[in-house]
Amino acid sequence: MSGKEYVLNVQERSELGDGGSRRIRRNCQVPVNFYGKGVENVNLVADAKEWDTISREGARLVELKAEGTSYHGVIKEVQKDYLKNIVLNLDFIAVNPEEEIVTKVKLRPFGTAKGTGRGGLFEQVAHEILVKCLPGNLPEVIEADVSDIDLNERVRAHQLTMPENVKAVNGEKYIVFSVVQTRASRSADASGEEE
């Protein structure tokens, strides 16, 4: 689903600092920071369960809705405490619907690389790529068909088939997938040549 904007209800945050953030988290809420080019930094608070629901859906583009106003942003960072299984802080970068943005998008391969049938090992070298697009065209994930990758071949980000109006900007040398020959298949090839 490309460019879906999720809504997260927020409130203005009056308590700042570590102590204030701890009190916010004790109330099952999450501190939220909203900032960006030409925008004043805003400190907000969101309900932790509401955030958990939209994050499970793969939210990237989010409308932060406060009483009387709203902010449109892309998730920049989610800070977590993995031992306590809680979100510590959310950072959003402001976006203008008319201006292109550059951000990371998850990369998901599908299919079976043909080189694996010849003794190769499929490797996903990168799990995210940088893309440039309008916020409304931002994909949640880039799906890539890897079935044509043969033994000892590599696929670079610029070679991927991208959704319409989305461009990979990692550079010509950024490898995302490869199929490499394993030692076992090299040994089998060598012993086959000796016979």
Rosetta blueprint (number, residue, H / E / L):
1 M L
2 S E
3 G L
4 K L
5 E E
6 Y E
7 V E
8 L E
9 N E
10 V E
11 Q E
12 E E
13 R L
14 S L
15 E L
16 L L
17 G H
18 D H
19 G H
20 G H
21 S H
22 R H
23 R H
24 I H
25 R H
26 R H
27 N L
28 C L
29 Q E
30 V E
31 P E
32 V E
33 N E
34 F E
35 Y E
36 G E
37 K L
38 G L
39 V E
40 E E
41 N E
42 V E
43 N E
44 L E
45 V E
46 A E
47 D E
48 A H
49 K H
50 E H
51 W H
52 D H
53 T H
54 I H
55 S H
56 R H
57 E L
58 G L
59 A L
60 R L
61 L E
62 V E
63 E E
64 L E
65 K E
66 A E
67 E L
68 G L
69 T E
70 S E
71 Y E
72 H E
73 G E
74 V E
75 I E
76 K E
77 E E
78 V E
79 Q E
80 K E
81 D E
82 Y L
83 L L
84 K L
85 N L
86 I E
87 V E
88 L E
89 N E
90 L E
91 D E
92 F E
93 I E
94 A E
95 V L
96 N L
97 P L
98 E L
99 E L
100 E L
101 I E
102 V E
103 T E
104 K E
105 V E
106 K E
107 L E
108 R E
109 P E
110 F E
111 G L
112 T L
113 A L
114 K H
115 G H
116 T H
117 G H
118 R H
119 G L
120 G E
121 L E
122 F E
123 E E
124 Q E
125 V L
126 A L
127 H L
128 E E
129 I E
130 L E
131 V E
132 K E
133 C E
134 L L
135 P H
136 G H
137 N H
138 L L
139 P E
140 E L
141 V E
142 I E
143 E E
144 A E
145 D E
146 V L
147 S L
148 D L
149 I L
150 D L
151 L L
152 N L
153 E E
154 R E
155 V E
156 R E
157 A H
158 H H
159 Q H
160 L L
161 T L
162 M L
163 P L
164 E L
165 N L
166 V L
167 K E
168 A E
169 V L
170 N L
171 G L
172 E L
173 K L
174 Y L
175 I E
176 V E
177 F E
178 S E
179 V E
180 V E
181 Q E
182 T L
183 R H
184 A H
185 S H
186 R H
187 S H
188 A H
189 D H
190 A H
191 S H
192 G H
193 E H
194 E H
195 E L
